[in-house]
Amino acid sequence: MLGDVAHALGVCHRVHLINKVVSWVEVIEPHSCPSVHVTDSLLGGVPVRVFQPIGGKKQKRGVVYFHGGGWALASGRMRSYDLLCRKMAEDLDAVIMSVDYRLAPEAVFPEQYYDALAASRAFLSPEVAQRYGLDPERLCVSGDSAGGNLAAAVAQELGQDGSLEVRFKAQALVYPVLQALDFYTPSYQQNQNVPILYRPVMAQFWLQYLGADPALAPLLLANNHSSLDQAGLPPRLRSRLDWTALLPAERRKHFRPVMLAMGTPGMVAAMPALTDVRAAPLLAEPAVLGRTPGKAYVMTCEFDVLRDDGLMYAQRLRDAGVDVTSEHHEDGFHGCMVFAYLPVRSAVGRRSMENYIRWLDQNL
């Protein structure tokens, strides 16, 4: 609310105010402890916080991690992400690099994606492997929410790059956002008023990320932009997010698709990134999915508008031949994994974090 008032008065952009408050409350300086050495550095020219376990094996597993926040908020230097990555480094005896990609509104698609891609390419390089003692056979790309979107997009792009000598062994996506064509999936309908990610807020995040007019939000929320008469949305593309086929019956429940016969002409043409797989990884071709890392982990939460994005992606990866672990938390909500420590510790927050780290330990 305060951000909206400041924005309306022209004091500052609402996102700037929110980020200032978050920085004041949450962002912390790097500090090492007896088990983990923590520093701020650059990876492919992109700022990162590096967590290096002290002792252990000479060659380390490695994870490059992208934080959530709707491509506009948060930082890998926040206390919650610092605690997560510190625990990952300690429990996995792995080097964790938490990436601070550029944020909206100053940066819009594809700039966040380019930062994620540059950092990931550097993470796979011989120079970084030598500097940090990384095992090139045991590397993972991961992220939550918007960071899960970036991780999935990077995994697709690098999976198709025949010039790479080192590749990711795994991708781990935590309640990822993966498409913006259907705001009437069962999870969007069921959880539209459930905190912490409300349906209208997700539409605003998408428009901000894509550099589009925020006034278009009501059209997105009505699925006006994906109406049957929209050019650029052929049946083969629509089938890649057809939740009536991709979701199990217990998730479809009693909900029905909302697909308008006619919408505002030219919506897709005006926002071409809506169908760009770098922004919407769920829309990728099966062959592209089949070239992503051989192991994948997708966490979803019942009380999350993005639940079905993750469930559909897990199914599409599975159909493409990827070994997928789909972990669903019936009591989970969007962002729950960062609620694993006091003063906002929750049972599902702690459990989801521990299960995520356990999967990495067993599969990386």
C-alpha positions as CSV (number, residue, x, y, z in Angstrom):
1,M,0.0,0.0,0.0
2,L,2.7,2.5,1.0
3,G,4.6,1.7,-2.2
4,D,1.4,2.4,-4.3
5,V,1.0,5.8,-2.5
6,A,4.6,6.7,-3.1
7,H,4.3,5.7,-6.7
8,A,1.1,7.7,-7.2
9,L,2.6,10.8,-5.7
10,G,5.7,10.5,-7.9
11,V,8.0,10.1,-5.0
12,C,9.5,6.9,-6.3
13,H,8.6,3.7,-8.1
14,R,6.7,1.3,-5.8
15,V,9.3,-1.4,-6.4
16,H,12.1,1.0,-5.4
17,L,10.4,1.7,-2.0
18,I,9.8,-2.0,-1.4
19,N,13.4,-2.8,-2.2
20,K,14.7,0.0,0.0
21,V,12.7,-1.5,2.9
22,V,13.8,-5.0,2.2
23,S,17.4,-3.9,1.9
24,W,17.2,-2.1,5.3
25,V,15.6,-5.1,7.0
26,E,17.1,-8.1,5.2
27,V,20.3,-7.4,3.2
28,I,23.4,-8.3,5.2
29,E,27.1,-8.1,4.6
30,P,29.1,-11.3,3.8
31,H,30.4,-12.9,7.0
32,S,32.2,-16.2,7.2
33,C,31.9,-18.8,10.0
34,P,34.1,-21.7,11.0
35,S,32.5,-24.0,8.4
36,V,31.7,-21.7,5.4
37,H,33.8,-18.9,3.8
38,V,31.5,-16.2,2.4
39,T,32.5,-13.5,-0.1
40,D,31.0,-11.1,-2.6
41,S,32.4,-11.5,-6.1
42,L,31.5,-11.4,-9.9
43,L,30.5,-14.3,-12.0
44,G,30.5,-13.6,-15.8
45,G,30.4,-9.9,-14.8
46,V,27.3,-10.4,-12.6
47,P,27.4,-9.8,-8.8
48,V,27.3,-13.0,-6.7
49,R,27.6,-14.1,-3.1
50,V,29.9,-17.1,-2.9
51,F,29.6,-19.7,-0.1
52,Q,32.6,-22.0,0.1
53,P,32.7,-24.9,2.6
54,I,35.9,-25.0,4.7
55,G,37.6,-28.4,4.6
56,G,35.9,-31.5,3.2
57,K,36.6,-33.0,-0.2
58,K,39.1,-31.3,-2.5
59,Q,36.7,-31.2,-5.4
60,K,33.3,-29.7,-4.5
61,R,29.9,-30.0,-5.9
62,G,28.5,-26.7,-7.1
63,V,25.1,-24.9,-7.4
64,V,24.4,-21.6,-9.1
65,Y,21.3,-20.1,-7.5
66,F,18.8,-17.5,-8.6
67,H,16.6,-15.8,-6.0
68,G,12.9,-15.1,-6.4
69,G,11.0,-11.8,-6.2
70,G,9.1,-11.4,-9.5
71,W,12.3,-10.3,-11.4
72,A,11.9,-7.0,-9.5
73,L,12.5,-7.6,-5.8
74,A,14.9,-9.2,-3.3
75,S,18.6,-10.1,-3.5
76,G,21.0,-13.0,-3.0
77,R,22.4,-10.9,-0.2
78,M,19.2,-11.1,1.9
79,R,19.4,-12.8,5.2
80,S,16.9,-15.5,4.2
81,Y,18.9,-16.4,1.0
82,D,22.2,-16.1,2.9
83,L,21.0,-18.6,5.5
84,L,19.7,-21.0,2.8
85,C,22.9,-20.9,0.7
86,R,25.1,-21.2,3.8
87,K,23.2,-24.3,4.9
88,M,23.5,-25.8,1.4
89,A,27.2,-25.2,1.3
90,E,27.7,-26.8,4.8
91,D,25.3,-29.8,4.3
92,L,26.4,-30.6,0.8
93,D,30.1,-29.7,1.0
94,A,29.4,-27.7,-2.1
95,V,30.2,-24.2,-3.5
96,I,27.0,-22.2,-3.8
97,M,26.9,-19.0,-5.9
98,S,23.9,-16.8,-5.3
99,V,23.4,-14.5,-8.2
100,D,22.2,-10.8,-8.0
101,Y,20.9,-10.3,-11.5
102,R,19.5,-6.9,-12.5
103,L,16.0,-6.1,-11.5
104,A,12.9,-4.4,-12.9
105,P,11.9,-1.7,-13.5
106,E,15.4,-0.6,-14.7
107,A,16.0,-4.0,-16.3
108,V,13.3,-5.8,-18.3
109,F,13.3,-9.0,-20.3
110,P,15.6,-10.3,-21.6
111,E,18.2,-8.5,-19.4
112,Q,17.5,-10.6,-16.2
113,Y,17.8,-13.7,-18.4
114,Y,21.0,-12.5,-20.0
115,D,22.5,-12.0,-16.5
116,A,21.5,-15.5,-15.5
117,L,22.9,-16.9,-18.7
118,A,26.2,-15.1,-18.3
119,A,26.6,-16.2,-14.7
120,S,25.8,-19.8,-15.6
121,R,28.2,-19.9,-18.6
122,A,31.0,-18.6,-16.3
123,F,30.0,-21.1,-13.6
124,L,30.6,-23.9,-16.1
125,S,34.0,-22.5,-17.2
126,P,37.4,-24.2,-16.5
127,E,38.6,-20.9,-14.9
128,V,35.8,-21.0,-12.2
129,A,36.2,-24.7,-11.7
130,Q,39.9,-24.3,-11.0
131,R,39.5,-21.2,-8.8
132,Y,36.8,-22.8,-6.6
133,G,37.7,-26.5,-6.9
134,L,34.5,-27.5,-8.6
135,D,33.8,-31.0,-9.8
136,P,32.7,-30.5,-13.4
137,E,30.5,-33.6,-13.3
138,R,28.5,-32.4,-10.3
139,L,27.0,-29.0,-11.1
140,C,23.4,-27.8,-10.7
141,V,21.4,-24.7,-11.7
142,S,18.6,-23.8,-9.3
143,G,16.3,-21.1,-8.2
144,D,12.9,-20.2,-6.6
145,S,9.9,-18.5,-8.1
146,A,11.2,-16.0,-10.7
147,G,14.6,-17.4,-10.1
148,G,13.2,-20.9,-10.9
149,N,12.0,-19.3,-14.2
150,L,15.6,-18.1,-14.9
151,A,17.1,-21.5,-14.0
152,A,14.7,-23.4,-16.3
153,A,15.4,-21.0,-19.2
154,V,19.1,-21.3,-18.7
155,A,18.9,-25.1,-18.5
156,Q,17.1,-25.1,-21.8
157,E,19.5,-22.7,-23.6
158,L,22.7,-24.4,-22.4
159,G,21.3,-27.8,-23.1
160,Q,21.2,-26.9,-26.8
161,D,24.8,-25.4,-26.8
162,G,27.0,-28.0,-28.5
163,S,30.1,-26.0,-27.8
164,L,30.0,-26.6,-24.0
165,E,32.5,-29.0,-22.6
166,V,30.9,-29.0,-19.1
167,R,27.2,-29.2,-18.6
168,F,24.8,-29.1,-15.7
169,K,24.0,-32.5,-14.2
170,A,20.8,-31.3,-12.6
171,Q,18.3,-28.5,-12.4
172,A,16.3,-27.8,-9.2
173,L,13.2,-25.5,-9.5
174,V,11.4,-24.3,-6.4
175,Y,7.8,-23.2,-7.0
176,P,8.8,-21.7,-10.4
177,V,6.8,-19.3,-12.6
178,L,6.8,-20.7,-16.1
179,Q,4.1,-19.1,-18.3
180,A,1.9,-16.0,-18.6
181,L,-0.7,-17.2,-21.1
182,D,-3.2,-18.8,-18.7
183,F,-4.2,-17.0,-15.5
184,Y,-7.1,-19.5,-15.0
185,T,-5.2,-22.7,-14.3
186,P,-6.8,-24.5,-11.3
187,S,-4.1,-23.2,-9.0
188,Y,-4.7,-19.6,-10.2
189,Q,-8.4,-20.0,-9.6
190,Q,-8.1,-21.8,-6.3
191,N,-5.4,-19.6,-4.7
192,Q,-6.1,-16.2,-6.3
193,N,-6.6,-14.5,-2.9
194,V,-4.1,-16.6,-0.9
195,P,-1.0,-14.9,0.4
196,I,1.8,-14.3,-0.2
197,L,1.5,-14.2,-4.0
198,Y,-1.9,-12.9,-5.2
199,R,-3.1,-13.5,-8.7
200,P,-3.2,-9.8,-9.7
201,V,0.3,-9.3,-8.2
202,M,1.6,-12.1,-10.5
203,A,0.1,-10.4,-13.5
204,Q,1.8,-7.1,-12.5
205,F,5.1,-8.8,-12.1
206,W,4.8,-10.3,-15.6
207,L,3.9,-7.0,-17.2
208,Q,6.8,-5.3,-15.4
209,Y,9.3,-8.0,-16.4
210,L,8.1,-7.8,-20.1
211,G,8.3,-4.1,-20.1
212,A,4.6,-3.8,-20.9
213,D,1.9,-1.3,-19.9
214,P,0.7,-2.1,-16.3
215,A,-2.8,-1.1,-17.4
216,L,-3.0,-4.3,-19.4
217,A,-3.3,-6.3,-16.2
218,P,-7.1,-6.7,-16.4
219,L,-6.8,-8.1,-19.9
220,L,-4.2,-10.7,-18.7
221,L,-6.4,-11.6,-15.7
222,A,-9.3,-12.3,-18.1
223,N,-7.2,-14.4,-20.4
224,N,-8.0,-11.9,-23.1
225,H,-4.4,-12.1,-24.4
226,S,-4.8,-15.9,-25.1
227,S,-8.2,-15.9,-26.7
228,L,-8.8,-18.3,-29.5
229,D,-8.6,-15.6,-32.2
230,Q,-5.1,-14.4,-31.2
231,A,-2.6,-14.9,-34.0
232,G,0.6,-16.5,-32.9
233,L,-0.9,-19.1,-30.6
234,P,-1.3,-22.3,-32.7
235,P,-2.7,-25.5,-31.3
236,R,0.8,-27.0,-30.8
237,L,1.8,-24.1,-28.6
238,R,-1.5,-24.2,-26.6
239,S,-1.0,-27.9,-26.0
240,R,2.1,-27.2,-24.0
241,L,0.1,-25.6,-21.2
242,D,-3.1,-27.6,-21.6
243,W,-3.7,-28.3,-17.9
244,T,-6.7,-30.5,-18.7
245,A,-4.2,-33.0,-20.2
246,L,-1.0,-32.3,-18.1
247,L,-2.5,-32.1,-14.6
248,P,-3.7,-35.1,-12.6
249,A,-7.4,-35.2,-11.7
250,E,-6.7,-34.4,-8.0
251,R,-5.3,-31.0,-9.1
252,R,-7.8,-30.2,-11.8
253,K,-10.6,-30.7,-9.3
254,H,-13.9,-29.0,-10.3
255,F,-12.2,-26.2,-12.2
256,R,-12.9,-25.4,-15.9
257,P,-10.7,-23.7,-18.5
258,V,-11.4,-20.1,-19.3
259,M,-10.7,-19.5,-23.0
260,L,-12.3,-16.5,-24.7
261,A,-13.5,-16.9,-28.3
262,M,-12.5,-13.3,-29.1
263,G,-10.1,-10.9,-27.4
264,T,-8.3,-7.7,-28.0
265,P,-6.6,-7.9,-31.4
266,G,-2.8,-8.0,-31.5
267,M,-2.1,-8.7,-27.8
268,V,0.4,-11.4,-28.5
269,A,2.0,-9.4,-31.3
270,A,2.3,-6.4,-28.9
271,M,4.0,-8.6,-26.3
272,P,6.0,-11.2,-28.2
273,A,7.8,-12.2,-25.1
274,L,4.6,-13.9,-24.0
275,T,5.6,-16.8,-26.3
276,D,9.3,-16.5,-26.0
277,V,10.6,-19.6,-24.2
278,R,13.4,-17.6,-22.6
279,A,10.6,-15.9,-20.6
280,A,8.1,-18.8,-20.6
281,P,10.0,-22.1,-20.4
282,L,6.9,-24.2,-20.2
283,L,6.3,-23.4,-23.9
284,A,9.5,-25.1,-25.1
285,E,9.5,-27.8,-27.7
286,P,9.8,-31.4,-26.5
287,A,13.2,-31.8,-28.1
288,V,14.5,-28.8,-26.2
289,L,13.2,-30.2,-22.9
290,G,14.9,-33.5,-23.7
291,R,18.3,-31.8,-23.9
292,T,18.0,-30.2,-20.4
293,P,20.0,-31.8,-17.5
294,G,19.2,-35.5,-17.0
295,K,17.9,-35.0,-13.5
296,A,15.3,-32.4,-12.5
297,Y,13.6,-31.5,-9.2
298,V,10.4,-29.4,-9.2
299,M,8.9,-28.3,-5.9
300,T,5.3,-27.2,-5.8
301,C,2.9,-26.0,-3.1
302,E,-0.8,-26.5,-2.8
303,F,-1.6,-22.9,-1.7
304,D,0.3,-21.2,-4.5
305,V,-1.0,-19.7,-7.8
306,L,2.1,-21.1,-9.5
307,R,1.5,-24.7,-8.4
308,D,0.3,-25.8,-11.8
309,D,3.1,-24.1,-13.7
310,G,5.5,-26.4,-11.8
311,L,3.3,-29.5,-12.1
312,M,2.9,-29.1,-15.8
313,Y,6.6,-28.5,-16.4
314,A,7.5,-31.6,-14.4
315,Q,5.1,-33.7,-16.5
316,R,6.5,-32.2,-19.8
317,L,10.1,-32.9,-18.7
318,R,9.1,-36.4,-17.8
319,D,7.4,-36.9,-21.2
320,A,10.7,-35.7,-22.8
321,G,12.7,-38.4,-21.0
322,V,14.1,-36.4,-18.1
323,D,14.4,-38.1,-14.7
324,V,12.1,-35.9,-12.6
325,T,11.4,-35.7,-8.9
326,S,8.1,-33.8,-8.4
327,E,7.8,-32.8,-4.7
328,H,4.5,-31.4,-3.7
329,H,3.7,-29.9,-0.2
330,E,0.0,-30.1,0.6
331,D,0.5,-27.5,3.3
332,G,2.9,-25.4,1.4
333,F,2.5,-21.8,0.2
334,H,4.4,-19.6,-2.2
335,G,7.8,-18.6,-0.8
336,C,7.6,-21.1,2.1
337,M,11.2,-22.3,1.8
338,V,12.6,-19.0,3.0
339,F,10.4,-19.3,6.1
340,A,12.7,-21.9,7.6
341,Y,14.3,-19.7,10.2
342,L,13.2,-17.5,13.1
343,P,11.6,-15.1,13.4
344,V,9.3,-16.4,10.6
345,R,10.0,-20.1,10.9
346,S,7.3,-22.5,9.8
347,A,7.1,-26.3,9.8
348,V,6.6,-26.5,6.0
349,G,9.4,-23.9,5.5
350,R,11.9,-26.1,7.4
351,R,10.6,-29.3,5.8
352,S,10.7,-28.0,2.3
353,M,14.2,-26.6,2.7
354,E,15.5,-29.9,4.2
355,N,13.9,-32.0,1.5
356,Y,15.3,-29.7,-1.3
357,I,18.8,-30.0,0.2
358,R,18.4,-33.8,0.6
359,W,17.5,-34.2,-3.1
360,L,20.6,-32.3,-4.1
361,D,22.7,-34.4,-1.8
362,Q,21.3,-37.6,-3.3
363,N,21.3,-36.5,-7.0
364,L,24.3,-34.2,-7.4
